Amino acid sequence: MQSQNRFFDDLARVASGAAGAISGVRGEIEARLRDQLERLLAGMDLVSREEFEAVKAMAAKAREEQELLQRQIEALEARLAGVRKTRTAGPSTQSPEGKNDPKR
C-alpha cells in the first residue's frame, strides 16, 4: 500500500513540475510574441492614442469655428440682401445725370 502512495506522490510531483514548466514556457512565448508585435507595429507608422485624441480635439474645435463663421456669413448675406432690397424698392432722389436734385 505504501508503494502506491509513494507512486501517487511522485506522480503528483511530476505533474506539478510539468504544470510549472508549461506555465513558464507559456510566459516566455507570450513575451516573445509581444516583442514581435511591438516591433511590427513600430514599423507601421501608427499614431499613439494621445496624438489621435489631440488631433480629434483640434478637428472638433475647427468644426465649431467653421460653423460659427458659416452662421456669421449667412447673417451678413441676409443683411446685404435686405439693404439691396431697400435700395431697389425705394424712390430714387437722384436726377437722370446721377446728381441729387433737391428741387424734384
Helices and strands as residue ranges (DSSP letters): H 2-42, H 49-89
